[in-house]
């Protein structure tokens, strides 16, 4: 993303907004948020909590946003997520979508 010119980024953002509107028209979107690049990570190390500055977890790939949808069946998330800009744009940027169910009982 940082390699894009301002004009390229603005064009991509406009295209993303168009895809986001399609996604929202499904009526299944419960939450969608972009994540900031600056972050702090807490990890247990030697019986203590160690805090490090981000971005994100130490990995080759990074999470840029989170999208929560309500699905009717196992195929519904694929159909809905295919409307998201990451499924349609930015192949050269390395965008992708990973689908995961929310684990029952792991949140209040």
Secondary structure, 3 states (H helix, E strand, C coil): CCCCCHHHHHHHHHHHHHHHHHHHCCCCEEEEEECCCCCEEEEEECCEEEEEECCCCCCCCCCCEEEEECCCCCCHHHHHHCCCHHHHCCHHHCCCCCCCCCCCCCCC
